[in-house]
Amino acid sequence: MPHPTESSEVLSRLFYLRRLRLLRGMNQQTMHRFDAIVRTTRRRRGDLIFMLGDPSHTIYFLQKGRIKISALSDCGQELLLEIVGPGEIFGDVAAIQGTPRTTSAQALEDSLLCEIQQKDFECLLATYPEISAHLLKSLTSRLRRAEAQLLSLVSQDVSTRVREALIEFIDCESGAERSLPIKIRITQQDLANLVGASRQKTWQALKELEDWGMLRLSYGSILVTAPDRLRNGQFWRESPKRTISRPELTSR
């Protein structure tokens, strides 16, 4: 008979596993099988999970926190490709293909990960075809996001791209109330890399939103104080609280 503490730990792990999108709708047997072959690790903010060129033997599932996926341009500039939120999978494409990493992954905040070896993951897919279907949907969803991001880069101004990026962060918050303030842990430089703009133009767009009362800027994070108004663009029809006479770049 299992020890009460052990039973509690198993239930806690299964609770987090059920929040993984790839396992939604899976039965108890599948959940226990998955729990038996994964390793749970904690990463602190700023920790590198993998780097460009590393072997890709591991696939990751994010339980808590946020991870940024980035690459390097030909001139060595960081290109922020995606920010992974709770419940999502990452590092799977290179692992399934058996090729070295073409991107880097770094924790934007303290994070809790599930790590599974490539061979174990492939056995899981062979045993439970429904997981393969979920994986295909996940890949399709990421492809659509990438296409939408590319379209936004060529067709939207910086202010619109910043606003849409913030809205996506809000909507991806697991369990967050849509009308309550939401803190997004991201630096202005990372946000600039994500929307494909300079840090100064990104700061100007954020400062404009702050003047409209949509958010508050702080070191390493952005507090969205009025998520609903940010979504529907009400501030465009109102008067700003104040105007800015000159840029005031900070180390945020």
N, C-alpha and C positions, 0 to 999 in steps of 0.2 A: 504493500500500500504506500503510495507516494507521501512524502512528508508534506504537511500543510504549506510550508514555505515554498517548497518546490512547485506545488500546484498553483500557488499564487503567482510565481514567476512565469510559469507556462501561460497562464491566463493573461498576464500582462503582455507577454510577447505576442500572443495570438491577437490581442486587441489592436496592437500596432500593425500587425501583418494584415488584418482585415481592412486597414486604411490604404493599403497599397492597391493602386488601380488595376494592376495586372491580376490580382487575386480576388477582385470583387465577384461575389456570387459563387465562389468556390466552396465545396463542402468541407466538413471538419477533417476528413481524412486527408484531403489535399493540403489543408492548412498545416496539419501536423507533419506531413511529409516535407513541406517546404521549410518549416521551422527546424527540422532535423538536419538540413543540409546547408543552412545559412549561418553566417557568423555576424553577430551584431557588434559594431564598433562605434566609438564616439570620436568626433573630430572637432577641434577647436576652431574658432574663427581665424581664417588666414591659412589653415593647414592645406597643403596640396594633397589631393587624393591620387592623381596621376598626372604625368607630364607628356608633352609631345615626344613621341619616339619610344615611350615605355612599352614593354610587352603587355598584351591585352588578355590576360588570363582570367580576369575577374569582371563580374557584372554587378552593378550597384543599384540598390533600391533606397530611396530617401524616405525615412520615417519622420524625421523632424529637422527643421532648419532650411537652409537654401544653399545651393551649389551653383557656381558660375562655370559655364563651359566656354572656353576661349581658344582661339588659334592665333597665329602670327602672320602678318602680311609679309610680302617680299622685303619690305624695308624694316621689318622687325617690330612694327607697331601691333599692339594687342587688339584683336578683333573679338568682341564679346558676342558669341553666337546664340547663347541661350542661358536662361537662369532656371534651374530645376527647382521645383517646389515639392512639398511633402506629398508622398504617394506616388511619385514618378520614378521611372527607371532611367539610368544613364550608363554609358560605357558599354552598351550592349552591341552596337553595330560593329565596332572593331573586333570585339571578342567573338562574335558569331562568325565574322569573316576570317578570323585568325590572323589579322594584320596588326602591326604596331599602332599605337595611339596616334591619331592625327590631330588631336586636340588636348587641352589641359583642363583639369577640373580642380577647383579650389573652393573651400567652404567660405561663404559670405558671413555665416554666423555659426555658433555652436550647433553641431548637427549630429543626428543619430542615423547610422546607415546599416543596411543589411547587405552583406557581401556574399556572393555565391560564385563558385568556380565554374568556368565555362563548360567543362565536361558534365558537371552535375546539372547545370541549367539545361543542357541539351537533352539529358535523360529525362528531366522534368517535362520538357516540351513533348518528348516522344510518348511519355506515359499519360499526360493530360493534354489532349489536343485543344481543349477549350482555352488553355493558357496561350497556345499559339495564336488563336484567334484574337485574344486580347492584345497580344504583342503586335500583331499586324495592325490593329486599330491604333495602338500607341505610335507606331512608326508613321502611319498615315497622318495622324494628328500633328506630329512634329514636322512632317513635311509641309503640311498646310500652313503651320505657323511660320516656317522659314520662307515660304512663298509670300505670305502676307507681309513679313518683315521686309523682304526685298522690294515688294511693290510700294510699301510705305516710304522706303528710302528714296525712291525715284519720283514719287508723286506727291509727298506731303512735306510741308515746311517743318522746321525743327520744333516749333511750339506744339504742333499737332502730334508729332512723333513722341515727344516727351509725355504729353497728356495721355496718349493711347498706351504707352508703355506703363505708366502709373496705373491706369485702369486695369490693365492685364494683371499687374501685381495684386491689385485689390481683389479681383475676381478669382484669383488662384489661391487666396488665403483660405485655408481649410477651417471651416466652422466660423468664419468671421461674420459678424452682423454687417449687413450691407450699408447701414446708415451710421455706424459708429466709427470714430477715428481709428485709423489703422497705421501702425508704424512699419515702414518698409526699410529694412536694413540694407542699404546700398549706398555706395559713395557716388558723388557727382561724376567722378571720372568713369566709374563703371557704367553709370547710366548713359554718359556721353558715348562710350564705346558701343553700348547696346543700340542706341538710336542712330549711330553713324554721324555724330556731330562733334564739333570742338567742345572742350570743357567750358569755354567762355559762353558760347551760344546756348549750351545746355543750362548753365547757371542763369542766364538771362531769362530763359523760358520758365525755369523753376521760380525765379524771383517774381516774375509776373504773376504766376499762380499764387505765390505767397501773398502778394499785394491784393489779390482778389479774395483772400481769405480761404483759399482751398487747402493750404498746407503750411507747415512750419519746417524750416530747414534746421538741421543740427548736425553735429560732427558724425559722419558715417551713417546717417539715416535721414529719412524723410517721413514726417508725420502728416498723413493726409487727414485733415480735420473735418472735411465735408465730402465724403466719398460720393454721395448721391448727386451733389451739385457738380462735382468734377465729371461724373459720367454724362449728365444731360446737358452740360455746357451752359448752365444758367448764368454763370459769371460773365459770359460774353454780352449779356444784355443789361449788365449792371455797371455802376461806376466803381472804379477801383478805390481802395482805401487811401492810397497814396501813390505817387509816381516816383520813379528813380531818375536821378539826374546823371549818374555815372555808374559804371560797373564797379562792384566792390568784391573782387575775387577773394575768397577765403580758402582755408585749407580743409574745408568740409569735404 
